[in-house]
Amino acid sequence: MSIKKQFIKTKPVCKVTFSVEAKEAITASVVGDFNNWNPAEGELSKLKNGTFKGVFELPKDASYEFKYVIDGNFINDSEADTFKWNEFAGTENGVLEV
């Protein structure tokens, strides 16, 4: 799993690339505060090497709770900036700071 951030100087956004290796998986998405936890809005594309990848423009100077959904299972990214307990979910979510 990896997260890459590219800050755009001309716009108040950060291009965030989410990558997760899941060779056996059929579907993968990233869900979080930035897309209303909607897997359809966070769909990742599967590459030939089995990695799922997607790029999203997120407003900067903010933090977002997020998780991956891989074949229906919610998974944290070990490279998240930090983790935060979420009462609603009853678990920790990864936090992305941009």
N, C-alpha and C positions, 0 to 999 in steps of 0.2 A: 504494500500500500504506500502511496505517496501523495503529497500535496505540494503543488508548485504555485507560487504567487508571482504575478507580474503586474506591478503598479503602472497605470497609464498616466503619464504626466499631463495630458491634455483633457482628461475626464476624471471625475471623482469616483472612479471604479477601479477594481482590481480584477484582473483575469485570473481565475483560480482553476487549475487543472487537477482533477481528481483521477487517480489511477489505482486500480485494485486488481491483483492477480487472482483469477478464479477460473482456471482452465476447464473445470468440470461443470461450471455454472451455465445456465441457459440465459438468465437475465440478471442485470445488476443496475442499481440506481443509487444516487446520493439524495438523501432527503434531509430537510432541516428547516430552520426558521426562514431561510431565504426563498423557499418554494412551497411553503405551507405543508411541509411533510408529505408532499404528493409525489409518489414514485414516477408517475407519467411525466412530470415536469423535470425530473432529475435523471432521466434515462441515460445510461452510459453505453457507448458503442463497444462491441467486442472486436478486438484486433486479432490478427492471425496467430499471435503468440499466446493467446488466452487471457490477455489483460483487457480489462474494461476501462475505458477512458472517456472523460468528458470535460469540456471547458465551459465555465460559467462566469459572466461578468457580475460581480457583486459590489454594491455600494461600499466604499471604504470608510475607515474610521468607525468600524462596528465590529461586533462579535456575534457569531452564529453558532447555535447548537446544531449538530448534524450526526447522521449515521449512514452507513451503507445498507442497502437492502439487496441481499444476494439470494436469489431463488426463494424469496419470502422471509429470509432470516435477517434480523437486524444485527449489524456488526459495527463496532467502533474501529476507527483508524488509529493504530498505535502511534502515528506521527501527528496526531492532533496537537494543537498548541497547548491545550489543557483539557481537563474533564470536569463536568459539572453534574451533580445529582439532579435528576428530574423527577419530581414527585408524581407527575401524571403518568410517566412511563414506569416508575418504580425501579429505575436503573440510571447508570451514568451515561451521559451523551458526550461525544467529542465536542470540543469548542474550537472554532476557527476564528482567528483574529486578523482582520484586514484593515 
